[in-house]
Amino acid sequence: MNRKLLIGIILVVIIAVGLTAYYLYNYNFWTEKPTQKLRVVVYAYEDSITGIDPSLEFDTGLVVLGTVYEPLLYYDPEKNEFMPALAESWEANDNHTIWTFHLRRDAKFHDGTPVTAQAVKFSIERALKAYVEEGEGPGYIWEGVKEIKVVDNYTVQFILDRPMRLDLIAAASYGAYIYSPKVLEYAGVNDPLDPSLREWFDKGHEDGSGPYKITYYDPESEVRLEKFKDWWGWKIINNPYAPDIVVIKIVTDSTAQLNGLKSGAIDIATQVPLGEIHNLMKQGYHVRNETTYHNYVLMFNTRRYPTNITEFRLAIAHSIPWDRIVTRALKGFGVPGSGIIPHHFPGHLDNYTYTYNKTLARELLRKAGLLGKNLKIEIMVEGSYEQEVAFAEILKGELKDLGIDVDILAKPWDTMAETGPKVWEDPNSVPHLMINDWWPTIPSPYDFLYNLLHSDVKEWNWAGYENNEFEELIDNAWKLEGVDYDKAMKLYVQAQDIIYRDVPAINLWDEIQPYVYSDRVVLEDKALNPLYMFVVFFQYVEVKG
């Protein structure tokens, strides 16, 4: 071939390749949509996650469960309103012994399978069976259920052995989440109570139907969630600014939360030092204060001297300076407790607070033969909760005036949860006073009174309190709620009269939870869970680009 001809052909090929590349580059530049930047929100939570089994978890795992799973209904006690969740509608027969729930037809689990009546039956039967057979989890809420019938794929019926407000139970914070029966297959088990299934969940696996699904799980440091694009609710909410990724950061130190917020590493903080909130507002951060049903209860060890003496407990009760607790310990972010039940919650009672009266306190000690005895007692508090530590310091000063020396034990939550139940077996190994915080499982007074003070619940009744009259009253009230709700409430009042008299526990305060967040985020009231404030409905959160 002629050399000049060969060179010419090569030049033509080079030019053609170059023009083609140039054309393709410019075509892609003008016609392809740029990759959309993911909206990420970082949410700081103050406690490690104790577990995420949707039927068995009964503690801090709720912060994850409430986003990944859904119950049949939601309920707001303050407004006395039900909101549909997986059930679009529901009805009961005249005597509340048969309840029928009609499911959404467009709800899916995260594996793509439909939410069905069979899944409802499976989920709730597992929660109930775990409680009845193993004494595990919050399944006691379903104890009145005799049978669950699958009417059709999207209709499930509950047959009860007594009248019950099953609508309230179906809206529970624990033990009411629905998930796919396929979890048995995924975990490689046949028995729903096989411990391997719980282990499978607690490794970060799930198959819920909520708006977000788990992509990474470390219960001590971080949980990452990803938007579930097939969630039925997106078309109803229509929030194009909802986060694509939710990062739940476990930040137990309040100063670390503050620093993370200021550096931009955290978007929403739940536990900054309370004294810093006013300054943060001046710096342009936003604060949303949520009135909660989360209360802090001072538990008296009724099985150890001298807190086993009623007059001694009363003397302490009348030594609590409520005004200073609110201003100094809570920095205004709380309401003094009245009775065991929080404000605005069913069964709450006003005027059930002990008066601050040191003269009366001395008289009670004298009556018990304890005045001038130079007594020493212990109080255990959660060390990372600044308000608990501050309360203990205030109480220490007040009791010193009465000749009572207080040793403050500031411990992590895990230590407290292990220590409290020992009151039943070895009461002298348990401090005289402990602060237990509680948020409701179900919207009923029974939840607080039963879990904290019934002798059946040794896990949380750190007072070691046992009173047959009290227990009979609340058990009867619980059974009456589905028959005569007003009469049930009157029995709960009588039960609280006994607690006020015996003083095994005092509700110190109902928490006002401040959420502090940056300009990147819009946090509306509807994003906050009325039953448990640390569960954020991220589908309602807006993240700016």
Long-range contacts (C-beta under 8 A, 24 or more apart in sequence): 37-545, 38-244, 38-245, 39-241, 39-242, 39-243, 39-244, 39-245, 39-543, 39-545, 40-243, 40-244, 40-245, 40-246, 40-247, 40-543, 41-243, 41-245, 41-246, 41-247, 41-267, 41-268, 41-520, 41-521, 41-538, 41-541, 41-543, 42-247, 42-249, 42-260, 42-265, 42-266, 42-267, 42-268, 43-246, 43-247, 43-248, 43-249, 43-266, 43-267, 43-268, 43-270, 43-536, 43-538, 44-249, 44-251, 44-257, 44-260, 44-261, 44-266, 44-268, 44-269, 44-270, 44-271, 45-248, 45-249, 45-250, 45-251, 45-270, 45-534, 46-250, 46-251, 46-252, 46-254, 46-257, 46-270, 46-271, 46-384, 47-250, 47-252, 47-413, 48-219, 48-220, 48-250, 48-252, 48-414, 49-219, 49-220, 49-223, 49-250, 50-219, 51-198, 51-201, 51-202, 51-219, 52-201, 52-202, 52-204, 52-206, 52-214, 52-217, 52-219, 53-137, 53-197, 53-198, 53-201, 53-202, 54-123, 54-177, 54-179, 54-201, 54-206, 54-208, 55-123, 55-126, 55-127, 55-130, 55-137, 55-139, 55-175, 55-177, 56-127, 56-130, 56-136, 56-137, 56-198, 57-137, 57-174, 58-137, 58-138, 58-174, 58-175, 58-441, 59-417, 62-173, 62-174, 62-532, 62-534, 62-535, 63-248, 63-534, 63-535, 64-214, 64-217, 64-223, 64-225, 64-248, 65-177, 65-535, 66-173, 66-210, 66-529, 66-532, 66-535, 66-537, 67-210, 67-211, 67-212, 67-225, 67-246, 67-535, 67-536, 67-537, 67-538, 68-206, 68-208, 68-210, 68-212, 68-213, 68-214, 68-225, 69-177, 69-178, 69-179, 69-206, 69-208, 69-209, 69-210, 70-107, 70-177, 70-178, 70-208, 70-209, 70-210, 71-170, 71-171, 71-172, 71-176, 71-177, 71-178, 72-101, 72-120, 72-170, 72-171, 72-176, 72-178, 73-167, 73-170, 73-171, 74-171, 75-167, 75-168, 75-171, 75-443, 75-531, 76-530, 77-293, 77-344, 77-345, 77-346, 77-443, 77-530, 77-531, 78-291, 78-344, 78-530, 82-167, 82-171, 85-171, 86-115, 86-120, 86-178, 86-209, 87-170, 90-167, 90-170, 92-166, 92-167, 95-163, 95-483, 96-160, 96-163, 96-164, 96-165, 96-166, 96-482, 96-483, 97-159, 97-160, 97-161, 97-162, 97-163, 97-164, 97-482, 98-157, 98-158, 98-159, 98-160, 99-157, 99-158, 99-160, 99-166, 99-167, 99-170, 100-151, 100-155, 100-156, 100-157, 100-158, 101-155, 101-156, 101-157, 101-158, 101-170, 102-154, 102-155, 103-154, 103-155, 103-156, 104-154, 104-232, 105-154, 106-232, 107-209, 107-232, 108-209, 108-230, 108-231, 108-232, 109-179, 109-180, 109-182, 109-207, 109-208, 109-209, 110-206, 110-207, 110-208, 110-209, 110-213, 110-228, 111-180, 111-182, 111-207, 112-230, 113-180, 113-182, 114-153, 115-178, 115-209, 116-150, 116-153, 116-154, 117-150, 117-151, 117-152, 117-153, 117-154, 117-155, 117-156, 118-150, 118-153, 118-181, 119-178, 119-179, 119-180, 119-181, 120-148, 120-156, 120-178, 121-148, 121-149, 121-150, 121-156, 122-181, 122-192, 123-177, 123-178, 123-179, 124-148, 124-176, 124-178, 125-192, 126-192, 126-193, 127-175, 127-176, 129-192, 129-193, 130-192, 130-193, 131-175, 133-193, 134-193, 137-174, 137-175, 138-172, 138-174, 138-175, 138-441, 139-175, 141-169, 141-172, 141-174, 141-175, 141-176, 141-441, 141-442, 142-169, 142-175, 144-482, 160-482, 162-479, 162-482, 162-483, 163-482, 163-483, 164-481, 164-482, 165-444, 165-481, 165-482, 165-485, 166-482, 168-442, 168-443, 168-444, 168-481, 169-442, 171-442, 171-443, 172-441, 172-442, 172-443, 173-439, 173-440, 173-441, 173-442, 173-531, 173-532, 173-535, 174-441, 175-441, 177-208, 178-208, 178-209, 179-206, 179-207, 179-208, 179-209, 180-207, 182-207, 183-207, 211-242, 211-537, 211-538, 211-539, 212-246, 212-538, 212-539, 219-250, 220-250, 221-249, 221-250, 222-247, 222-248, 222-249, 222-250, 223-247, 223-248, 223-250, 224-248, 225-538, 231-539, 233-539, 234-539, 237-539, 237-540, 239-539, 239-540, 239-542, 241-522, 241-542, 241-543, 241-544, 242-538, 242-539, 242-540, 242-541, 242-542, 242-543, 243-538, 243-541, 243-543, 246-538, 252-384, 253-384, 254-384, 254-386, 261-285, 261-516, 261-518, 264-518, 267-517, 267-518, 267-520, 267-521, 267-543, 268-515, 268-516, 268-517, 268-521, 268-523, 268-536, 269-515, 269-516, 269-517, 270-513, 270-514, 270-515, 270-516, 270-534, 271-384, 272-514, 272-516, 273-386, 274-330, 274-331, 274-332, 274-333, 274-386, 274-387, 274-514, 275-331, 277-331, 277-333, 277-514, 277-516, 280-516, 284-519, 285-516, 285-517, 285-518, 286-516, 286-517, 286-518, 286-519, 286-521, 286-523, 287-514, 287-515, 287-516, 287-517, 288-514, 288-515, 288-517, 288-523, 288-525, 288-528, 289-333, 289-512, 289-513, 289-514, 289-515, 290-512, 290-513, 290-514, 290-515, 290-528, 290-533, 291-335, 291-343, 291-344, 291-510, 291-512, 292-342, 292-439, 292-510, 292-511, 292-512, 292-513, 292-533, 293-342, 293-344, 293-345, 293-439, 293-440, 293-510, 293-530, 293-531, 293-532, 294-342, 294-437, 294-438, 294-439, 294-510, 294-511, 294-513, 294-532, 294-533, 295-337, 295-340, 295-342, 295-437, 295-438, 295-439, 295-448, 295-507, 295-508, 295-509, 295-510, 295-511, 296-337, 296-387, 296-388, 296-391, 296-435, 296-436, 296-437, 296-507, 296-508, 296-509, 296-511, 297-337, 297-340, 297-435, 297-436, 297-437, 297-438, 297-452, 297-505, 297-506, 297-507, 297-508, 298-433, 298-434, 298-435, 298-505, 298-506, 298-508, 299-420, 299-433, 299-434, 299-435, 299-436, 299-452, 299-462, 299-463, 299-504, 299-505, 300-432, 300-433, 300-463, 300-503, 300-504, 300-505, 301-423, 301-427, 301-430, 301-431, 301-432, 301-433, 301-434, 301-462, 301-463, 301-464, 302-463, 302-464, 302-465, 302-504, 303-423, 303-424, 303-427, 303-464, 304-423, 304-427, 304-428, 304-430, 304-432, 306-368, 306-370, 306-375, 306-377, 306-432, 307-377, 307-432, 307-433, 309-368, 309-370, 310-502, 310-503, 311-364, 311-365, 311-367, 311-368, 311-370, 312-364, 312-365, 312-368, 312-370, 313-502, 313-503, 313-504, 314-354, 314-361, 314-364, 314-503, 315-360, 315-361, 315-362, 315-364, 315-365, 315-368, 315-370, 315-402, 316-361, 316-395, 316-399, 316-433, 317-354, 317-503, 317-506, 318-354, 318-355, 318-356, 318-357, 318-358, 318-360, 318-361, 318-364, 319-356, 319-358, 319-361, 319-395, 319-398, 319-399, 319-402, 320-354, 320-356, 320-395, 320-398, 320-506, 320-508, 321-356, 321-394, 321-398, 322-353, 322-356, 323-356, 324-394, 325-391, 325-394, 325-508, 325-509, 326-509, 328-390, 328-394, 329-387, 329-390, 329-391, 329-394, 330-387, 330-390, 330-509, 330-512, 331-387, 332-512, 333-387, 333-511, 333-512, 333-513, 333-514, 334-387, 334-509, 334-510, 334-511, 334-512, 335-509, 335-510, 335-512, 336-508, 336-509, 337-506, 337-507, 337-508, 337-509, 337-510, 338-507, 339-496, 339-499, 339-500, 339-507, 340-448, 340-449, 340-452, 340-453, 340-496, 340-499, 340-505, 340-507, 341-445, 341-448, 341-449, 341-492, 341-496, 341-507, 342-448, 342-507, 342-510, 343-510, 345-440, 345-443, 345-445, 345-448, 346-443, 346-444, 346-445, 346-489, 347-444, 347-445, 347-448, 347-489, 347-492, 347-493, 347-496, 349-493, 349-496, 352-496, 352-500, 354-506, 358-398, 358-401, 358-402, 361-402, 362-402, 365-402, 371-402, 371-403, 372-403, 373-403, 374-403, 374-405, 375-403, 375-404, 375-405, 376-404, 376-405, 376-406, 376-407, 377-404, 377-405, 377-406, 377-407, 377-431, 377-432, 377-433, 378-406, 378-407, 378-408, 378-409, 378-431, 378-432, 378-433, 379-406, 379-407, 379-408, 379-409, 379-431, 379-432, 379-433, 379-434, 379-435, 380-409, 380-410, 380-411, 380-416, 380-419, 380-431, 380-433, 380-434, 380-435, 381-408, 381-409, 381-410, 381-411, 381-434, 381-435, 382-410, 382-411, 382-412, 382-413, 382-416, 382-435, 382-437, 383-410, 383-411, 383-412, 384-412, 384-413, 385-437, 387-509, 388-435, 391-435, 391-508, 392-435, 420-460, 420-462, 421-458, 421-459, 421-460, 421-462, 423-461, 423-462, 423-463, 423-464, 424-458, 424-464, 427-464, 430-462, 430-464, 434-462, 435-508, 436-460, 436-462, 437-511, 439-531, 439-532, 439-533, 440-531, 440-532, 443-531, 444-478, 444-481, 445-474, 445-477, 445-489, 445-492, 446-474, 446-477, 446-478, 446-481, 446-492, 449-474, 449-492, 449-495, 449-496, 449-499, 450-474, 450-478, 452-505, 453-499, 453-504, 453-505, 463-504, 463-505, 465-502, 465-504, 465-505, 467-498, 467-502, 469-498, 470-495, 470-498, 470-499, 470-502, 473-498, 519-544, 520-544
